[in-house]
């Protein structure tokens, strides 16, 4: 097995390709960001939560229709709609509990905080148990979901990449949670808290994700770890050692 032959995929090339697909490129980023921008701007200018939800949903639906007409992937439009729907459900529950428009708007942002906290916990746990989730990107290409785990080099690389994915989630939670709590407790003007959460969600959304991606690309550019696609799923540790020795 040749080390750097053009016909052989490397772990780095595999991960770059998978990350690009996961982020959806520039268009996917725009489709994810626009509904949040529309919601925040509409609410802050009109103080009308139902209108803000209608505007943000309309933006996501429009992007979805365009995707359907072009017969391209609707994944990112669908993700945006799901996010808006969950946020609207939380806002509706706040309204049922007697909350005013500001309370409902704050509730709209709560699912994002919970998602980032949960995502960070899951990714961190996968690293702590030495089964980094990024490693499964490699497995999706080799056809064996766990064969990559027999190679310490790949485990080390994918662990580092997984920690990089954890960082943006932790930063969002650390920055936005105090604002949310201050707004809901009354120690900060709720309207100001909504504005800060909206702006920070945009500033810490794709910009942070792109920063993480840039760091990942830098880490990936330092190595060229070959992906073994000819290993049998039940290959022995000795086989893995032999593959590593050939590298």
Secondary structure, 3 states (H helix, E strand, C coil): CCCCCCCCCEHHHHHHHHHHHHHCHHHHHHHHHHHHHHHHHHHHHHCCHHHHHHHHHHHHHHHHHHHHHHCCCCHHHHHHHHHHHHHHHHHHHHHHCCCCHHHHHHHHHHHHHHHHHHHHHHHHHHHHCCCCCCHHHHHHHHCCCCHHHHCHHHHHHHHHHHHHHHHHHHHHHHHHHHHHHHHHHCCCCHHHHHHHHHHHHHHCCHHHHHHHHHHHHHHHHCCCCECCCCCCCCCCHHHHHHHHHHC
